[in-house]
Amino acid sequence: MPMHHDKHSKKSLFIPAPRYEVSNKAIVSRGGLQALLHIFDSTSLGKELAKCLPEDGSNRSFGNYGLSLLLIASLLSGHDSIEDIEEFDDDELLEELFDGKVPTPKTLGNYLRRFEKEHINALKKFLTTMGYTLRAHTRKVHPHKGEELPHFKIDGTAHEQTGRKMEGVGWMKTSREKFVFGYSSLTIFDELGFCFAGELLPAAHPKGHPVELLDQVLSPLRGKKIKNPFEKVAHVSGDSAFLIEDFVLACQAHQASFTIAAPKTINWHTQIDEDSKTWVEWEYGPEELKKLKRKKQEPAECYVNRWHWRPSWSDKKLMFPVVIKKQWREDEVFGVACGHFHYHAVATNYDLSQRSYQSVIERYRPRADVENMIKEFKIGFDAKHLPCLKMSANEVYFLFVLIAQNLIRWAALLEQPDKPHFAKKLRRKLLTAPAQVLTGSRQLTLKVKAKFLREVSAFLEAWRSQPVIVPLYCSTA
């Protein structure tokens, strides 16, 4: 039966058959990638990263620093595996970086396997340097962002794998009583979303080294600690897995305040006196009331109290307050009348003579933000799956994921500080834009659309902290 064009149902829409021709002009699909790579390379971060890398191989090799930039470019572009760098073939920007030829996935895999323990440790420390550098610059450009004292949040997660021959994988029990086959990781982020430390862990040791990571992150604040010996230099939050002797003492030694979820193993729940008059009623703030009103809910009955915890390992010399919150939760079926009180406790080293019980709970609340950053590197950069058979190579890949995530987060905060985008949207907005490549007079120029140029120029302005100057490699002509 012949098909007729129905102008009434399709409103006269007709898509013509395409005609393809080969263009001799170089065209790329990631016009903004050059800007971000240039910024990284032109700052001290590029030099610091170069110090962490293995020595170059033969004179015919691509250069380890160049391979690192290639991996960062791949992750910034949203590639899920080192195999995806084949998408860079015939990309004029990447070919400029590698003298006309982009390395193969095999070359990149061999590069990851060349990292020894000393290089991995140096890469871990680079994350801390990078975190403080990006944090300082972001707060310089946008002083209203972040807190005066950094708020570090530590948490772990599982990385489920399917390859049974991968080194270091195995079955692990997660915090939700679920068994997962793969690796685990431990990371520390600040309140701005920058990663300051991370490690990939084998299934045999899924808890990792939280004290060593915390020492690494807090050590750069030692000068501030010496200058102001009676003031805290940072704040640390974590779930109940981190209420352990070494971690608590590390916070104390570095002069950091902490709010850590208190597990029932310290028996705080046995100290609850329901008839006590010491319970203090929760004061709902304007934002909380506004949120409840949008949901057409009434403020629940809520109270806070305090109990002093004396750890068994302290020889009765240390004692920490534990703030207990109880909130009425109505039954989903029978309503408010058949509900119950839900209890939650937070241990801290705050002086409660200087602050309220409620403020301790509110100080702990932002810890949940770290879950969003973990979700970002697992989904936005596909670090949930790792590409190599060798454990050390996978850890190097994971650390580069965190480096790329920091760059994306930095760009997001500079571009839109009050509501920064995550990787998926920012790639579409700043990186993946078509551009025509022009070379000549020792200058690389990208011809882009005006809207995209405005976005990139605003980002570059924030980076320079000065009026907009259109970079030479971007043009709308």
C-alpha positions, 0 to 999 in steps of 0.5 A: 500500500503506498504511503501518502503524506498527511499534511493535516496530522503531521502539520506539513512536516517533512524530513528530507533525505540527507546528502553526505559530503566529506569536509576538509575542515576539522570539526570537534564535538567537545569545544569546551574541553580545551578550556578546562584542560588548559586551566588545569595545565597552566596552574600549579596543579599540572606541575604537582600532578606531574611529580606523582607520575612514574618516569617516562618509558622509551623516547617513543612513548607518549609521555606520562603527563600527556597520558594523564591528561588524556585520561582526565579528558576521557573522564571529563567527556563522560567515558565509562571505560578506557576503551572509550578513548577510541572516540577521540580518534580524528579529534583535532584537539586531542591530536594536537596534544599527542602530535597527531595520534591519540594513544590506544586503549592498550597504551592507556591500560599499560600506563595504569599498570606502571604505577607503583605504590610510591606513585599511588601514595603521591597521587593520594596526597595530590588529591589533598593538595588539589582539594585545598587549592580549588577550595581556596580559589572558589571561596576567593571568587565566591566568598559566600560559598562554604564555611570559614572552617572546612567541614569534612565528611567521610564515608565508604561505598561498595563497587560491585564488579562482575569480573571474577578474575579481577585482583582483590575482588570478593564478597562483602557485607554492606551497611544495609546487610546486603552482600556485594561482590567487588571492591569498596572505597573510602573518601573524604569530601568537604562541604563544597563537594571537593574530594580531599582523599580517597582509596580503593580497597580490596574485599578482604579489607573493606574498612580501609584506613580512615585515620590515615586519610584523616591525618592526610587531610588535616595535616595541612592545617597544622600551621593554623592550629599552632597560630590559634591553639585554643580554636578549632581548625576544621569539623569532621562528620561521619556515620557510626562506623567512625566512632572508634578510638583512633579516629576520635583521638585523631580529631582531638590531636588535629584540633578538629571538632566532630559530630559522629553518629552514635551506635547502640553499642555504646548503650546510649539507648539504655540511658533514655529516661522518658519521664525525665524533665531534661528533654528540650523541645525542638524549635522548628526554623522558618525553612523547616516550617515552610517545607512542612507546609508545602507537604501539607504536614504539621510539625512532629513532636520532637525533643533533644537530650544529652548523655555523657559517654565515657569510652572504655578505652579512655581510662576514664580520662575522656568523656564526650556528650551524646545528643539524643533526638526523639521524634514522633513518627506516625503510623503509615496505616493508622495515622498519628495516634498509632505512631512511635518515637524514633531515636537518633544519637550523635556523639561530639566533642563540642562544649555544650555550655556554649551551644544548644543540643539542637545545634549538634544535630543540625551540625551533623545533618549535612553529612548526608551530602557526601552521599550525593558526591559518592553517587556522582563518581559512581554514576556520573563517572561510572566508578561503580565499575572499574576497567582493569584486572590488576588491583593497583591499576584500578586504584589509579583509575579511581584516583583519576576519577576523583581528580576529574570529579574535582575539576567538574565540581570546580567548574560547576561552582564557578559557573553557578555557585548557588546551584551548581550542576552535576557532571551530566548537565555541566558536560552538556553546558560547558564541554560537549559543544560542536566547534570548528578547528582553525590552526595557523600562526602558531595559534589554535582557534575554535569557532563556536556558537555565541551562546556556548562562548558566553558560557565558557567566557563566564567560567573563564572570567570566574577563574581569572577573577577579572573582567571577561577576556575572550580567549584566543582559542574561541571565536564566533566569527 
